Amino acid sequence: MITPDVVVLLFGGRRPPRPLAGLRVAAADGPDDIDAAAARCRRLIVVGSDADLAAVLTRLLRTDRLGVEVGHANGWWSARRARRGVARRVPLIRDDAGRAIVGSAEWRGEGGAPLRGEAVVDDTVLFDGEVAGVRVEPILVMPGLR
């Protein structure tokens, strides 16, 4: 990957890990910063938490820019892989509000009440009826979540 095609997106005042030295850097304080960075590159490297990565993926989804490669750097090794690794397709899981899920998410009823209804992902039924709650985790094999 040619380095002008890469932008490091920093969240929460973080500094870029050493393997990302020499790359263009942009601070991310909101959706406009994510949009500006995504417009200038082929690969974004997110330096931040899972929630920060989810915010970037959500923004790319909503602005129809899922062709941008995204790497997540939360340490030295992951920064090195995000800079030099080969991008591969992975399932993108989103909630009913259209927000990307990274890491995991808990789906619970209001005020701790059980969930009632049905949840289906592609052809896989998550639940049907009443459940105490559901933990959703993206995985690399279809249907893309556990």
Helices and strands as residue ranges (DSSP letters): G 3-5, E 6-11, G 18-20, E 24-28, H 31-39, E 43-47, H 50-62, E 69-73, H 76-84, E 105-108, G 110-112, E 115-121, E 124-131, E 133-136
